[in-house]
Amino acid sequence: MAQDERTARMLEQQADGWAADLGSMDPPPAPAERAYQQALIRGAYEDAAHLTGR
């Protein structure tokens, strides 16, 4: 289970970084690209939650 916790923490940190990058892009990405990036971020958080049972 410890490995799952470490992997989940890494996924959450990665998603946090992606979200920060997405929010600070200048110029902002096109709507389709933004939606795609948001889906990747959401997927990382969902994967982390699955690993930890949250």
Predicted model as a PDB file, atoms N, CA, C, CB and O in Angstrom, pLDDT in the B-factor column:
MODEL        1                                                                  
ATOM      1  N   MET A   1       0.813  -1.197   0.000  1.00 62.00           N  
ATOM      2  CA  MET A   1       0.000   0.000   0.000  1.00 62.00           C  
ATOM      3  C   MET A   1       0.855   1.259   0.000  1.00 62.00           C  
ATOM      4  CB  MET A   1      -0.924  -0.001   1.193  1.00 62.00           C  
ATOM      5  O   MET A   1       0.426   2.287  -0.524  1.00 62.00           O  
ATOM      6  N   ALA A   2       2.050   1.208   0.572  1.00 81.00           N  
ATOM      7  CA  ALA A   2       2.912   2.384   0.625  1.00 81.00           C  
ATOM      8  C   ALA A   2       3.260   2.857  -0.781  1.00 81.00           C  
ATOM      9  CB  ALA A   2       4.191   2.080   1.416  1.00 81.00           C  
ATOM     10  O   ALA A   2       3.312   4.060  -1.039  1.00 81.00           O  
ATOM     11  N   GLN A   3       3.497   1.921  -1.681  1.00 87.00           N  
ATOM     12  CA  GLN A   3       3.806   2.305  -3.065  1.00 87.00           C  
ATOM     13  C   GLN A   3       2.614   3.022  -3.690  1.00 87.00           C  
ATOM     14  CB  GLN A   3       4.187   1.062  -3.909  1.00 87.00           C  
ATOM     15  O   GLN A   3       2.792   4.003  -4.412  1.00 87.00           O  
ATOM     16  N   ASP A   4       1.395   2.540  -3.420  1.00 90.00           N  
ATOM     17  CA  ASP A   4       0.203   3.200  -3.946  1.00 90.00           C  
ATOM     18  C   ASP A   4       0.111   4.632  -3.427  1.00 90.00           C  
ATOM     19  CB  ASP A   4      -1.062   2.413  -3.567  1.00 90.00           C  
ATOM     20  O   ASP A   4      -0.241   5.542  -4.177  1.00 90.00           O  
ATOM     21  N   GLU A   5       0.422   4.833  -2.159  1.00 92.00           N  
ATOM     22  CA  GLU A   5       0.381   6.172  -1.566  1.00 92.00           C  
ATOM     23  C   GLU A   5       1.402   7.085  -2.235  1.00 92.00           C  
ATOM     24  CB  GLU A   5       0.643   6.102  -0.049  1.00 92.00           C  
ATOM     25  O   GLU A   5       1.096   8.236  -2.548  1.00 92.00           O  
ATOM     26  N   ARG A   6       2.598   6.584  -2.454  1.00 93.00           N  
ATOM     27  CA  ARG A   6       3.640   7.389  -3.113  1.00 93.00           C  
ATOM     28  C   ARG A   6       3.238   7.730  -4.548  1.00 93.00           C  
ATOM     29  CB  ARG A   6       4.991   6.638  -3.107  1.00 93.00           C  
ATOM     30  O   ARG A   6       3.428   8.857  -5.007  1.00 93.00           O  
ATOM     31  N   THR A   7       2.687   6.751  -5.240  1.00 94.00           N  
ATOM     32  CA  THR A   7       2.261   6.979  -6.623  1.00 94.00           C  
ATOM     33  C   THR A   7       1.116   7.991  -6.660  1.00 94.00           C  
ATOM     34  CB  THR A   7       1.827   5.648  -7.290  1.00 94.00           C  
ATOM     35  O   THR A   7       1.099   8.882  -7.509  1.00 94.00           O  
ATOM     36  N   ALA A   8       0.172   7.855  -5.750  1.00 94.00           N  
ATOM     37  CA  ALA A   8      -0.945   8.796  -5.685  1.00 94.00           C  
ATOM     38  C   ALA A   8      -0.447  10.208  -5.396  1.00 94.00           C  
ATOM     39  CB  ALA A   8      -1.954   8.360  -4.612  1.00 94.00           C  
ATOM     40  O   ALA A   8      -0.908  11.169  -6.011  1.00 94.00           O  
ATOM     41  N   ARG A   9       0.479  10.334  -4.476  1.00 94.00           N  
ATOM     42  CA  ARG A   9       1.038  11.652  -4.143  1.00 94.00           C  
ATOM     43  C   ARG A   9       1.741  12.260  -5.359  1.00 94.00           C  
ATOM     44  CB  ARG A   9       2.028  11.540  -2.955  1.00 94.00           C  
ATOM     45  O   ARG A   9       1.616  13.457  -5.618  1.00 94.00           O  
ATOM     46  N   MET A  10       2.483  11.425  -6.106  1.00 94.00           N  
ATOM     47  CA  MET A  10       3.165  11.902  -7.307  1.00 94.00           C  
ATOM     48  C   MET A  10       2.148  12.362  -8.354  1.00 94.00           C  
ATOM     49  CB  MET A  10       4.070  10.796  -7.889  1.00 94.00           C  
ATOM     50  O   MET A  10       2.335  13.408  -8.976  1.00 94.00           O  
ATOM     51  N   LEU A  11       1.077  11.595  -8.552  1.00 94.00           N  
ATOM     52  CA  LEU A  11       0.046  11.974  -9.515  1.00 94.00           C  
ATOM     53  C   LEU A  11      -0.611  13.298  -9.128  1.00 94.00           C  
ATOM     54  CB  LEU A  11      -1.013  10.871  -9.621  1.00 94.00           C  
ATOM     55  O   LEU A  11      -0.848  14.151  -9.982  1.00 94.00           O  
ATOM     56  N   GLU A  12      -0.904  13.465  -7.838  1.00 95.00           N  
ATOM     57  CA  GLU A  12      -1.521  14.704  -7.375  1.00 95.00           C  
ATOM     58  C   GLU A  12      -0.578  15.890  -7.566  1.00 95.00           C  
ATOM     59  CB  GLU A  12      -1.924  14.582  -5.902  1.00 95.00           C  
ATOM     60  O   GLU A  12      -1.016  16.966  -7.974  1.00 95.00           O  
ATOM     61  N   GLN A  13       0.697  15.709  -7.279  1.00 95.00           N  
ATOM     62  CA  GLN A  13       1.657  16.795  -7.469  1.00 95.00           C  
ATOM     63  C   GLN A  13       1.798  17.144  -8.943  1.00 95.00           C  
ATOM     64  CB  GLN A  13       3.020  16.415  -6.886  1.00 95.00           C  
ATOM     65  O   GLN A  13       1.893  18.318  -9.301  1.00 95.00           O  
ATOM     66  N   GLN A  14       1.812  16.137  -9.788  1.00 95.00           N  
ATOM     67  CA  GLN A  14       1.880  16.362 -11.226  1.00 95.00           C  
ATOM     68  C   GLN A  14       0.656  17.138 -11.700  1.00 95.00           C  
ATOM     69  CB  GLN A  14       1.992  15.027 -11.979  1.00 95.00           C  
ATOM     70  O   GLN A  14       0.779  18.096 -12.462  1.00 95.00           O  
ATOM     71  N   ALA A  15      -0.509  16.725 -11.252  1.00 95.00           N  
ATOM     72  CA  ALA A  15      -1.745  17.394 -11.651  1.00 95.00           C  
ATOM     73  C   ALA A  15      -1.771  18.831 -11.139  1.00 95.00           C  
ATOM     74  CB  ALA A  15      -2.968  16.622 -11.129  1.00 95.00           C  
ATOM     75  O   ALA A  15      -2.227  19.731 -11.845  1.00 95.00           O  
ATOM     76  N   ASP A  16      -1.288  19.052  -9.925  1.00 96.00           N  
ATOM     77  CA  ASP A  16      -1.215  20.416  -9.391  1.00 96.00           C  
ATOM     78  C   ASP A  16      -0.335  21.289 -10.285  1.00 96.00           C  
ATOM     79  CB  ASP A  16      -0.666  20.407  -7.943  1.00 96.00           C  
ATOM     80  O   ASP A  16      -0.688  22.429 -10.589  1.00 96.00           O  
ATOM     81  N   GLY A  17       0.793  20.759 -10.698  1.00 95.00           N  
ATOM     82  CA  GLY A  17       1.697  21.497 -11.573  1.00 95.00           C  
ATOM     83  C   GLY A  17       1.072  21.783 -12.931  1.00 95.00           C  
ATOM     84  O   GLY A  17       1.191  22.889 -13.458  1.00 95.00           O  
ATOM     85  N   TRP A  18       0.404  20.779 -13.492  1.00 94.00           N  
ATOM     86  CA  TRP A  18      -0.255  20.984 -14.780  1.00 94.00           C  
ATOM     87  C   TRP A  18      -1.334  22.055 -14.674  1.00 94.00           C  
ATOM     88  CB  TRP A  18      -0.863  19.671 -15.288  1.00 94.00           C  
ATOM     89  O   TRP A  18      -1.466  22.903 -15.556  1.00 94.00           O  
ATOM     90  N   ALA A  19      -2.106  22.011 -13.588  1.00 94.00           N  
ATOM     91  CA  ALA A  19      -3.175  22.994 -13.403  1.00 94.00           C  
ATOM     92  C   ALA A  19      -2.589  24.400 -13.279  1.00 94.00           C  
ATOM     93  CB  ALA A  19      -4.018  22.653 -12.154  1.00 94.00           C  
ATOM     94  O   ALA A  19      -3.124  25.349 -13.852  1.00 94.00           O  
ATOM     95  N   ALA A  20      -1.500  24.534 -12.540  1.00 94.00           N  
ATOM     96  CA  ALA A  20      -0.859  25.841 -12.393  1.00 94.00           C  
ATOM     97  C   ALA A  20      -0.335  26.328 -13.741  1.00 94.00           C  
ATOM     98  CB  ALA A  20       0.289  25.772 -11.364  1.00 94.00           C  
ATOM     99  O   ALA A  20      -0.489  27.500 -14.084  1.00 94.00           O  
ATOM    100  N   ASP A  21       0.282  25.430 -14.501  1.00 94.00           N  
ATOM    101  CA  ASP A  21       0.782  25.797 -15.826  1.00 94.00           C  
ATOM    102  C   ASP A  21      -0.356  26.217 -16.756  1.00 94.00           C  
ATOM    103  CB  ASP A  21       1.556  24.628 -16.442  1.00 94.00           C  
ATOM    104  O   ASP A  21      -0.243  27.196 -17.493  1.00 94.00           O  
ATOM    105  N   LEU A  22      -1.435  25.473 -16.711  1.00 93.00           N  
ATOM    106  CA  LEU A  22      -2.571  25.766 -17.574  1.00 93.00           C  
ATOM    107  C   LEU A  22      -3.158  27.129 -17.232  1.00 93.00           C  
ATOM    108  CB  LEU A  22      -3.643  24.673 -17.447  1.00 93.00           C  
ATOM    109  O   LEU A  22      -3.550  27.884 -18.121  1.00 93.00           O  
ATOM    110  N   GLY A  23      -3.217  27.437 -15.955  1.00 91.00           N  
ATOM    111  CA  GLY A  23      -3.786  28.713 -15.514  1.00 91.00           C  
ATOM    112  C   GLY A  23      -2.917  29.912 -15.836  1.00 91.00           C  
ATOM    113  O   GLY A  23      -3.398  31.045 -15.845  1.00 91.00           O  
ATOM    114  N   SER A  24      -1.646  29.676 -16.100  1.00 94.00           N  
ATOM    115  CA  SER A  24      -0.744  30.805 -16.336  1.00 94.00           C  
ATOM    116  C   SER A  24      -0.279  30.920 -17.786  1.00 94.00           C  
ATOM    117  CB  SER A  24       0.454  30.685 -15.442  1.00 94.00           C  
ATOM    118  O   SER A  24       0.618  31.709 -18.086  1.00 94.00           O  
ATOM    119  N   MET A  25      -0.879  30.144 -18.683  1.00 92.00           N  
ATOM    120  CA  MET A  25      -0.467  30.193 -20.087  1.00 92.00           C  
ATOM    121  C   MET A  25      -0.850  31.539 -20.705  1.00 92.00           C  
ATOM    122  CB  MET A  25      -1.110  29.032 -20.884  1.00 92.00           C  
ATOM    123  O   MET A  25      -1.966  32.029 -20.533  1.00 92.00           O  
ATOM    124  N   ASP A  26       0.108  32.118 -21.426  1.00 91.00           N  
ATOM    125  CA  ASP A  26      -0.135  33.385 -22.100  1.00 91.00           C  
ATOM    126  C   ASP A  26       0.426  33.279 -23.501  1.00 91.00           C  
ATOM    127  CB  ASP A  26       0.498  34.580 -21.326  1.00 91.00           C  
ATOM    128  O   ASP A  26       1.645  33.194 -23.649  1.00 91.00           O  
ATOM    129  N   PRO A  27      -0.376  33.281 -24.514  1.00 93.00           N  
ATOM    130  CA  PRO A  27      -1.828  33.439 -24.493  1.00 93.00           C  
ATOM    131  C   PRO A  27      -2.513  32.157 -24.030  1.00 93.00           C  
ATOM    132  CB  PRO A  27      -2.342  33.840 -25.880  1.00 93.00           C  
ATOM    133  O   PRO A  27      -1.939  31.070 -24.098  1.00 93.00           O  
ATOM    134  N   PRO A  28      -3.738  32.301 -23.563  1.00 92.00           N  
ATOM    135  CA  PRO A  28      -4.475  31.108 -23.112  1.00 92.00           C  
ATOM    136  C   PRO A  28      -4.655  30.121 -24.266  1.00 92.00           C  
ATOM    137  CB  PRO A  28      -5.859  31.508 -22.530  1.00 92.00           C  
ATOM    138  O   PRO A  28      -4.744  30.525 -25.426  1.00 92.00           O  
ATOM    139  N   PRO A  29      -4.707  28.842 -23.947  1.00 94.00           N  
ATOM    140  CA  PRO A  29      -4.898  27.841 -25.009  1.00 94.00           C  
ATOM    141  C   PRO A  29      -6.292  27.947 -25.622  1.00 94.00           C  
ATOM    142  CB  PRO A  29      -4.675  26.420 -24.454  1.00 94.00           C  
ATOM    143  O   PRO A  29      -7.224  28.486 -25.025  1.00 94.00           O  
ATOM    144  N   ALA A  30      -6.395  27.419 -26.820  1.00 96.00           N  
ATOM    145  CA  ALA A  30      -7.696  27.351 -27.492  1.00 96.00           C  
ATOM    146  C   ALA A  30      -8.640  26.509 -26.628  1.00 96.00           C  
ATOM    147  CB  ALA A  30      -7.561  26.744 -28.941  1.00 96.00           C  
ATOM    148  O   ALA A  30      -8.185  25.647 -25.876  1.00 96.00           O  
ATOM    149  N   PRO A  31      -9.940  26.753 -26.731  1.00 96.00           N  
ATOM    150  CA  PRO A  31     -10.900  26.005 -25.898  1.00 96.00           C  
ATOM    151  C   PRO A  31     -10.746  24.484 -25.977  1.00 96.00           C  
ATOM    152  CB  PRO A  31     -12.301  26.373 -26.301  1.00 96.00           C  
ATOM    153  O   PRO A  31     -10.833  23.803 -24.956  1.00 96.00           O  
ATOM    154  N   ALA A  32     -10.521  23.954 -27.162  1.00 97.00           N  
ATOM    155  CA  ALA A  32     -10.387  22.495 -27.294  1.00 97.00           C  
ATOM    156  C   ALA A  32      -9.130  22.005 -26.575  1.00 97.00           C  
ATOM    157  CB  ALA A  32     -10.342  22.084 -28.788  1.00 97.00           C  
ATOM    158  O   ALA A  32      -9.162  20.968 -25.912  1.00 97.00           O  
ATOM    159  N   GLU A  33      -8.033  22.737 -26.701  1.00 95.00           N  
ATOM    160  CA  GLU A  33      -6.792  22.359 -26.020  1.00 95.00           C  
ATOM    161  C   GLU A  33      -6.958  22.470 -24.508  1.00 95.00           C  
ATOM    162  CB  GLU A  33      -5.621  23.243 -26.494  1.00 95.00           C  
ATOM    163  O   GLU A  33      -6.469  21.622 -23.762  1.00 95.00           O  
ATOM    164  N   ARG A  34      -7.638  23.504 -24.065  1.00 95.00           N  
ATOM    165  CA  ARG A  34      -7.880  23.689 -22.622  1.00 95.00           C  
ATOM    166  C   ARG A  34      -8.711  22.527 -22.069  1.00 95.00           C  
ATOM    167  CB  ARG A  34      -8.606  25.043 -22.355  1.00 95.00           C  
ATOM    168  O   ARG A  34      -8.409  21.998 -20.999  1.00 95.00           O  
ATOM    169  N   ALA A  35      -9.746  22.136 -22.795  1.00 96.00           N  
ATOM    170  CA  ALA A  35     -10.587  21.017 -22.361  1.00 96.00           C  
ATOM    171  C   ALA A  35      -9.782  19.723 -22.298  1.00 96.00           C  
ATOM    172  CB  ALA A  35     -11.787  20.847 -23.307  1.00 96.00           C  
ATOM    173  O   ALA A  35      -9.951  18.924 -21.377  1.00 96.00           O  
ATOM    174  N   TYR A  36      -8.907  19.521 -23.282  1.00 96.00           N  
ATOM    175  CA  TYR A  36      -8.061  18.330 -23.298  1.00 96.00           C  
ATOM    176  C   TYR A  36      -7.129  18.322 -22.084  1.00 96.00           C  
ATOM    177  CB  TYR A  36      -7.242  18.264 -24.607  1.00 96.00           C  
ATOM    178  O   TYR A  36      -6.995  17.301 -21.410  1.00 96.00           O  
ATOM    179  N   GLN A  37      -6.494  19.444 -21.809  1.00 95.00           N  
ATOM    180  CA  GLN A  37      -5.587  19.540 -20.661  1.00 95.00           C  
ATOM    181  C   GLN A  37      -6.342  19.329 -19.350  1.00 95.00           C  
ATOM    182  CB  GLN A  37      -4.879  20.907 -20.649  1.00 95.00           C  
ATOM    183  O   GLN A  37      -5.848  18.653 -18.447  1.00 95.00           O  
ATOM    184  N   GLN A  38      -7.525  19.901 -19.249  1.00 96.00           N  
ATOM    185  CA  GLN A  38      -8.335  19.722 -18.043  1.00 96.00           C  
ATOM    186  C   GLN A  38      -8.712  18.254 -17.850  1.00 96.00           C  
ATOM    187  CB  GLN A  38      -9.604  20.587 -18.116  1.00 96.00           C  
ATOM    188  O   GLN A  38      -8.760  17.773 -16.718  1.00 96.00           O  
ATOM    189  N   ALA A  39      -8.976  17.546 -18.931  1.00 97.00           N  
ATOM    190  CA  ALA A  39      -9.300  16.119 -18.841  1.00 97.00           C  
ATOM    191  C   ALA A  39      -8.096  15.324 -18.336  1.00 97.00           C  
ATOM    192  CB  ALA A  39      -9.759  15.579 -20.214  1.00 97.00           C  
ATOM    193  O   ALA A  39      -8.255  14.399 -17.540  1.00 97.00           O  
ATOM    194  N   LEU A  40      -6.896  15.676 -18.793  1.00 95.00           N  
ATOM    195  CA  LEU A  40      -5.685  15.003 -18.299  1.00 95.00           C  
ATOM    196  C   LEU A  40      -5.490  15.251 -16.803  1.00 95.00           C  
ATOM    197  CB  LEU A  40      -4.444  15.486 -19.078  1.00 95.00           C  
ATOM    198  O   LEU A  40      -5.148  14.336 -16.053  1.00 95.00           O  
ATOM    199  N   ILE A  41      -5.709  16.474 -16.386  1.00 96.00           N  
ATOM    200  CA  ILE A  41      -5.557  16.833 -14.968  1.00 96.00           C  
ATOM    201  C   ILE A  41      -6.579  16.073 -14.136  1.00 96.00           C  
ATOM    202  CB  ILE A  41      -5.721  18.365 -14.759  1.00 96.00           C  
ATOM    203  O   ILE A  41      -6.239  15.482 -13.111  1.00 96.00           O  
ATOM    204  N   ARG A  42      -7.820  16.091 -14.577  1.00 96.00           N  
ATOM    205  CA  ARG A  42      -8.886  15.385 -13.851  1.00 96.00           C  
ATOM    206  C   ARG A  42      -8.571  13.889 -13.768  1.00 96.00           C  
ATOM    207  CB  ARG A  42     -10.260  15.609 -14.543  1.00 96.00           C  
ATOM    208  O   ARG A  42      -8.784  13.263 -12.730  1.00 96.00           O  
ATOM    209  N   GLY A  43      -8.065  13.322 -14.862  1.00 96.00           N  
ATOM    210  CA  GLY A  43      -7.707  11.898 -14.873  1.00 96.00           C  
ATOM    211  C   GLY A  43      -6.620  11.570 -13.872  1.00 96.00           C  
ATOM    212  O   GLY A  43      -6.665  10.522 -13.229  1.00 96.00           O  
ATOM    213  N   ALA A  44      -5.642  12.454 -13.732  1.00 95.00           N  
ATOM    214  CA  ALA A  44      -4.569  12.216 -12.762  1.00 95.00           C  
ATOM    215  C   ALA A  44      -5.126  12.212 -11.341  1.00 95.00           C  
ATOM    216  CB  ALA A  44      -3.464  13.286 -12.899  1.00 95.00           C  
ATOM    217  O   ALA A  44      -4.759  11.362 -10.530  1.00 95.00           O  
ATOM    218  N   TYR A  45      -6.014  13.162 -11.041  1.00 95.00           N  
ATOM    219  CA  TYR A  45      -6.631  13.187  -9.708  1.00 95.00           C  
ATOM    220  C   TYR A  45      -7.502  11.949  -9.472  1.00 95.00           C  
ATOM    221  CB  TYR A  45      -7.477  14.462  -9.537  1.00 95.00           C  
ATOM    222  O   TYR A  45      -7.506  11.391  -8.375  1.00 95.00           O  
ATOM    223  N   GLU A  46      -8.228  11.528 -10.490  1.00 95.00           N  
ATOM    224  CA  GLU A  46      -9.065  10.330 -10.352  1.00 95.00           C  
ATOM    225  C   GLU A  46      -8.218   9.083 -10.131  1.00 95.00           C  
ATOM    226  CB  GLU A  46      -9.944  10.147 -11.593  1.00 95.00           C  
ATOM    227  O   GLU A  46      -8.562   8.232  -9.311  1.00 95.00           O  
ATOM    228  N   ASP A  47      -7.108   8.976 -10.864  1.00 94.00           N  
ATOM    229  CA  ASP A  47      -6.204   7.833 -10.679  1.00 94.00           C  
ATOM    230  C   ASP A  47      -5.628   7.820  -9.255  1.00 94.00           C  
ATOM    231  CB  ASP A  47      -5.054   7.878 -11.721  1.00 94.00           C  
ATOM    232  O   ASP A  47      -5.526   6.764  -8.629  1.00 94.00           O  
ATOM    233  N   ALA A  48      -5.259   8.990  -8.759  1.00 94.00           N  
ATOM    234  CA  ALA A  48      -4.724   9.081  -7.399  1.00 94.00           C  
ATOM    235  C   ALA A  48      -5.779   8.661  -6.382  1.00 94.00           C  
ATOM    236  CB  ALA A  48      -4.237  10.514  -7.101  1.00 94.00           C  
ATOM    237  O   ALA A  48      -5.485   7.934  -5.433  1.00 94.00           O  
ATOM    238  N   ALA A  49      -6.994   9.120  -6.585  1.00 93.00           N  
ATOM    239  CA  ALA A  49      -8.086   8.764  -5.664  1.00 93.00           C  
ATOM    240  C   ALA A  49      -8.345   7.255  -5.697  1.00 93.00           C  
ATOM    241  CB  ALA A  49      -9.383   9.537  -6.030  1.00 93.00           C  
ATOM    242  O   ALA A  49      -8.605   6.642  -4.661  1.00 93.00           O  
ATOM    243  N   HIS A  50      -8.274   6.668  -6.877  1.00 93.00           N  
ATOM    244  CA  HIS A  50      -8.486   5.223  -7.003  1.00 93.00           C  
ATOM    245  C   HIS A  50      -7.414   4.447  -6.233  1.00 93.00           C  
ATOM    246  CB  HIS A  50      -8.480   4.804  -8.491  1.00 93.00           C  
ATOM    247  O   HIS A  50      -7.714   3.449  -5.578  1.00 93.00           O  
ATOM    248  N   LEU A  51      -6.164   4.912  -6.316  1.00 91.00           N  
ATOM    249  CA  LEU A  51      -5.065   4.225  -5.634  1.00 91.00           C  
ATOM    250  C   LEU A  51      -5.195   4.292  -4.122  1.00 91.00           C  
ATOM    251  CB  LEU A  51      -3.738   4.819  -6.055  1.00 91.00           C  
ATOM    252  O   LEU A  51      -4.789   3.365  -3.420  1.00 91.00           O  
ATOM    253  N   THR A  52      -5.752   5.369  -3.623  1.00 89.00           N  
ATOM    254  CA  THR A  52      -5.835   5.551  -2.166  1.00 89.00           C  
ATOM    255  C   THR A  52      -7.217   5.219  -1.608  1.00 89.00           C  
ATOM    256  CB  THR A  52      -5.476   6.981  -1.803  1.00 89.00           C  
ATOM    257  O   THR A  52      -7.411   5.217  -0.392  1.00 89.00           O  
ATOM    258  N   GLY A  53      -8.168   4.941  -2.481  1.00 85.00           N  
ATOM    259  CA  GLY A  53      -9.512   4.625  -2.013  1.00 85.00           C  
ATOM    260  C   GLY A  53     -10.298   5.834  -1.563  1.00 85.00           C  
ATOM    261  O   GLY A  53     -11.293   5.696  -0.851  1.00 85.00           O  
ATOM    262  N   ARG A  54      -9.872   7.007  -1.962  1.00 71.00           N  
ATOM    263  CA  ARG A  54     -10.589   8.245  -1.580  1.00 71.00           C  
ATOM    264  C   ARG A  54     -11.645   8.585  -2.574  1.00 71.00           C  
ATOM    265  CB  ARG A  54      -9.633   9.414  -1.445  1.00 71.00           C  
ATOM    266  O   ARG A  54     -12.342   9.587  -2.415  1.00 71.00           O  
TER     267      ARG A  54                                                      
ENDMDL                                                                          
END                                                                             
